[in-house]
Amino acid sequence: MKLICPLCFSKIEENKKGRPKQYCSLECQEIEKFFSAFENRLLKKIQNNGFENKSQNRLKSRLFSLANNLKCS
């Protein structure tokens, strides 16, 4: 069975022992941890009406800029 990293879709080398790896590298694992923490905190802040309109627009702009820098084929 071939395992694929859910973040970058690279092949994951299988362990000979123990449970299978979930990510291809420590870097992908750390990025996923960061995204999960960011998403949880952001949603909590949004649910508590923690952003003013000006802050919301700035955050949307920064996230949009980041998304535009991702290269998709």
C-alpha positions in Angstrom: 0.0 0.0 0.0 1.4 3.4 -1.0 1.0 6.2 1.5 0.6 9.8 0.3 1.3 12.9 2.4 -2.0 14.8 2.8 -0.2 18.2 2.6 2.1 17.9 -0.4 1.0 14.6 -1.9 4.5 13.1 -1.9 5.0 9.4 -1.3 5.6 8.5 2.3 8.3 5.9 3.0 6.8 3.1 5.0 8.1 2.2 8.4 9.2 -1.4 8.9 7.9 -1.3 12.4 5.3 0.6 14.3 2.4 2.6 13.0 2.6 4.2 9.6 3.7 7.8 9.1 1.1 10.4 8.4 3.4 12.9 6.7 6.3 12.6 4.3 8.6 14.9 6.4 8.8 16.7 9.7 8.4 20.0 7.8 4.9 18.9 6.5 4.0 17.7 9.9 4.9 21.1 11.4 3.1 23.0 8.7 0.0 21.0 9.3 0.2 21.6 13.1 0.6 25.3 12.5 -2.4 25.4 10.1 -4.6 23.5 12.6 -3.7 25.8 15.5 -4.1 28.9 13.3 -7.5 27.7 12.1 -8.8 26.8 15.5 -7.7 30.2 17.0 -9.0 32.1 14.1 -12.4 30.4 14.2 -12.7 30.9 18.0 -11.9 34.6 17.5 -14.5 35.0 14.7 -17.2 33.2 16.7 -16.6 35.6 19.6 -16.9 38.6 17.2 -13.3 39.4 18.0 -12.5 41.4 14.8 -13.5 44.9 13.8 -14.3 45.4 10.1 -10.9 47.1 9.5 -9.1 44.1 11.1 -11.2 41.6 9.1 -10.3 43.3 5.8 -6.6 43.4 6.6 -6.7 39.7 7.6 -8.6 38.7 4.4 -6.1 40.7 2.4 -3.1 38.9 4.0 -4.7 35.5 3.6 -5.6 36.2 0.0 -2.0 37.3 -0.7 -0.6 34.1 0.8 -3.0 32.0 -1.2 -2.0 33.8 -4.4 1.7 33.0 -3.7 0.9 29.2 -3.8 1.8 27.7 -7.1 -0.7 25.3 -8.5 -0.2 23.3 -11.6 
